[in-house]
Amino acid sequence: MLFNSIEYLIFLPVVFIIYWLLKSNYKNQNILLLISSYVSYGWWDYRFLSLIVFSSFLDYYVGQKIESAHGDKNKKRWLLVSLCSNLGLLGVFKYYNFFAESFANTMSSVGWEVNALTLNIILPVGISFYTFQTLSYSIDIYRKEIKASKDIVGFFTFVSLFPQLVAGPIERASNLMPQIEGERKLNATLIKTGVFQIFIGLFRKVAIADNLGVYVDSVYGNYEIHNGSTLLVATVFYAFQIYFDFSGYSDIAIGSAKMFGFNFNRNFNLPYFSKTLTEFWRRWHMSLSFWLRDYLYISLGGNRKGIAITYRNLLLTMLLGGLWHGSSWNFVIWGGIHGLFLSLEKYTFSALKIKTFNAFGYLYTFIVVIVAWIFFRAPDFESAATIVSTIFSFDFGSLFLGDINKFVNAVLLLTIGVAIDLRLFKSKVSLEEFGVRFSTIRLTIIVSIIILLLCLFYSTTENFIYFQF
């Protein structure tokens, strides 16, 4: 169920009202949340509910076994059951065709014709997100950082909670399970800030991201006929489109969760105000960044085994992080660019004995990020290479504006979005804390203005970009 759809705007208040009528019993609230989450996810394709139920059963059972097993070897065997089963499902649905076709193409390039045996399957929405969430639960039990849950309904709710099921944030059991397995009280401040964050998220997605997307799609869909200036502007627009699209989703998810008494972790912290790429990844898609750090980078050895191994771990983590986003070599290259510059930064900081760059770092970081975004947005490597080559030929002609009204709207809305972020950055206040400052009357006025802007600048009802991952 799309957050930016009429169905969700009906679904959310209905579930909210019934939920708080059950306030005397949090277990009944969890049952309602579980049913509601399955309804919300089944709105896409009910057949894929079986995968979520299987993953939930598997990791609930494995968690019990890891905790009760005697000896590290037995605990590790049960952990491998979780890893192999969850990653196996993810591999089949998301990566099998990619690797089969890549193998066939590689063999063909050396003169050995091989037929790629591909599967005619659809990628289940959100599988990458809930797979990582359930894996972190099993790993944390193995590491003795949390206890296995004895509440099967609570655990199933943890896996499938509808605000963050499809595209995160990827919540840790250590943060979310205690909230699910405890009583929640109706909190006026939490609900007020939740409503504020939901409407900010809708503005970021529907008004800003979707209007930027119209221009980006028109240029990237015909990249061969455009000059360097047009491709550069479209790439900068895409950098903000994907940011406002995904941060908008996260805002709606976090805001929706607040209305039910849950506090999710932040997922974005003004990433384009970063002086280094290292800082960028501490601010961008934070739940995934910290997941990769804690469960992949550190597991590989982190920075504990020498400089060379540290660089290897950084590069490998980002390559796999790129592959997590999609089954395409473009995503691997995107991750590789980030891994390479993260390693160069680490070397530079070590050699110069500094912790960050000066103000020039803002420009350097943004340039690296937008160049990498070209590979993320382009449909294939050849088109990405052409776009990069055209931009860096520096043969800039006149800018293609397309529909002038839509272009002006996109620039205007982008300016508003950046201005809001700049205000948050200068005041050093998070969006959540910013919402607390408003009285009910001021909040009503702000929400009314946002609704007016949404009506004036509504573009199209589109999926969120990260739904494809």
DOSE-667067 format. One record per residue (C-alpha): z, x, y. Coordinates in steps of 0.02 Angstrom, whole numbers, plus 50000, padded with zeros to 5 digits. Each point is the difference from the previous one (the first is absolute). Layout:
// residues N
ZXY/...
***
This chain:
// residues 469
500005000050000/499435007950163/501325002550134/498714995450131/499554983449918/500504982050032/500674999249821/501285013750035/500534992250165/500434984349899/500685009149848/501245011050094/501004986550093/500034988649847/500745013749890/501165005150144/500754982550016/500264997549813/500695017649982/501394997750128/500434982849931/500485009849842/501135011950099/501514996349891/499215008849851/498995016050020/499424999349818/499144983450034/499255007950156/499315014049890/499234987449881/499154991550148/499395016850067/499325004849829/499054983649979/499385000950179/499425018049976/499024995349844/499214985350092/499545011350146/499235013349887/499184987249884/499104993250153/498845015049980/499744999249812/501324992849884/499355010349853/500705016150074/501754992950001/500095005649819/499915018250057/501474998050119/501024991049868/499595013749872/500485014050121/501614990950044/500494997449818/499545017849956/501005008650136/501484988349985/500115004249815/499625018650023/501315001250137/501324993649878/499435012249868/499995015150116/501764996350056/500694997349825/499045014049912/500985015149939/499335017050049/498715005150128/498585000249872/500254981749956/500124995150183/498405009650035/499094991149856/500404983150076/499495006050171/498325005449927/499794982449930/500124993250178/498885013550074/498644998749868/499994981049995/499984997150188/498825014250042/498924995249850/499764982450069/499655006950173/498775012549926/499034986949903/499854987350140/499775012050146/499315016649937/499124998049833/498294995650071/500155013650133/500345013849874/498724993249875/498635000050131/500535017050069/499935007549825/498274992549968/499355006650168/500715017449966/499195000849829/498364993850073/500025014050129/499995013049860/498624991249904/501034990049876/499694981450019/501544989749962/500174981350019/501554995350100/500994987249902/500754989950142/501104984549995/499594983950092/501754997450072/500734995350168/501335010750084/501614989650005/500644998250178/501535010750034/500055008949832/500195017250081/501504994250102/501024991049868/499615013549871/500765013350113/501484988750036/500424997149817/499725018549958/501235005450134/501304988549921/499835008149828/499975017650073/501554996850106/500964993949846/499445015649905/500615010850145/501654990349998/499764994850180/500194981449961/500644989049859/498864989049896/499994981950054/500794987249883/499294985450100/498274996449930/499574986950132/500595011750137/498955014249931/498444989149982/500284994750181/500125018350052/498305003649922/499104984750068/500864995450164/498554991950093/500145007950175/499665017549931/499184996949832/498185002450048/500035014850121/501785006150019/501085007050069/500375008349833/501854996149989/501255010549903/501194991349882/501445009150083/499634990450161/499374983249940/500924996449836/501754999350079/499324987450126/499204989449864/501545000549889/501194995150141/500284985050112/498964998250157/500634990950153/498974990950130/499885012450143/499324993650165/499655017650067/499075005049842/498954984250006/499615002250185/499445018049978/499054995049843/499004986750094/499655012550140/499375013049876/498924987349908/499094995050159/499805018050057/499245003549828/498814985250017/499475006250172/499695017549933/498974993649854/499084984550062/499745004650182/499865019050003/499475006049826/498764986149963/499145001650170/499875018849980/499324997249824/498514990050065/499375015350095/500465012549864/499094989949866/498434998250106/499905018850029/500535006549829/498894987149917/498495008050085/500625017650032/498255007649980/499354992350163/501475004650112/500305015650103/501535011050007/500894990950142/499874983249913/500605007049834/501445008950087/500574984150090/499854990049839/501055013049908/501354999850134/499964980949993/500205001049811/501515011550017/500854986450102/499284985849895/500795006449840/501635004050090/500194982950081/499384991449841/501255008449884/501455001250122/499694981750041/500134995749815/501615010149987/500714991250153/499654982949924/500735005549833/501585007450077/500194985250118/499784987449859/501305009249895/501254999250144/499874981150002/500705000149824/501395012350040/499165016049937/499815016550093/498455009649946/499745018150049/498825004150143/498215003849950/499275006250165/500775009550145/498655002350133/499005012849896/498715004050133/501395007350109/500165014949884/499875018450049/499655005849823/499234993249842/501685002349916/500774988550129/498554987849980/500424997949816/501824996950043/499424985650109/498484993049906/500234988549848/501745007149985/500444991249837/498525008349912/500275016950087/501815000849945/499544993849825/498735014149981/501275012550067/501454994449890/499104996249838/498475011450001/500205014750121/501825003649955/499654997149814/498625013250010/501275012250071/499874996350186/500285015950101/501245007749878/498805011349903/499195010950132/498694998150135/498474999149886/500774986449891/500544990550155/498214999650066/499384994849828/501274985949993/499554993950174/498144999949962/500214991849829/501174986750071/498774995350136/498505000249882/500914987949884/500584990150152/498194998350051/499514994549825/501414987150004/499074991450142/498414997249902/498865005349860/498765010050104/499735018450037/500074995650185/501854995949982/500285016349907/499145009550141/501044990450128/501595005249909/499345017749983/499725001750188/501794994650032/500665011549863/499035014950070/500624997750178/501784996649943/499945016749908/499265008850153/501364992650108/501355006049882/499255017550002/499854999950190/501794994150026/500625013349881/498965013950080/500434995350180/501784994649958/499824983350089/500374982149948/498654990650094/498565001750123/500024996850187/499174985050084/498295006349941/500594995249826/499704981650039/498145003250025/499865011749850/500854987549885/498954985350058/498385009849977/500445004849821/500524982249960/498424991750069/498845012549914/500894996249836/499844981250035/498105001949994/500105003649814/501244985749978/498854987350086/498265005849947/499314991849841/499585016649916/499995018850025/498195001050060/500284987550140/501645008450049/499145017050008/498614992650107/501244992250121/501005016250016/498415010050026/499374987950134/501645000150096/500215018949995/498205003050053/500674995050173/498344991950041/500804984950083/498844986850068/500384983150076/501364989949917/499494984949897/501054985350059/499314986149890/500674983150053/500715004950171/501314986150000/500675005249829/500015018350052/500974996250159/501224989249903/500295014149875/500335012650139/501164988150092/501024995749845/500085018349947/500675004450172/501374986949982/500465006349826/500085018250056/501014995150154/501304991149891/500125015249886/500135011750150/501444989550067/500895001149832/499675018849991/500655003750174/501544989049979/500325007649827/500354982749932/499314992949838/499104983449997/501464992449905/501265005850131/498844994850140/499984982049938/501904998950006/499965002250189/499184983350032/500944983950029/499414984549910/499114993950156/499095016650029/499555001049817/499264982450008/498965005050151/499385016049914/499544990849840/499094986650102/498995013550090/499565008149833/499444983249929/498914997650155/499235017349977/499694996649816/499084984050045/498985008550136/499525015649903/499974993749821/498595009149911/499934996149814/501234997049860/499805016249904/500975008449861/501155014150050/499175016949971/501365006349883/499784985049884/498585009649916/501215013849947/
***
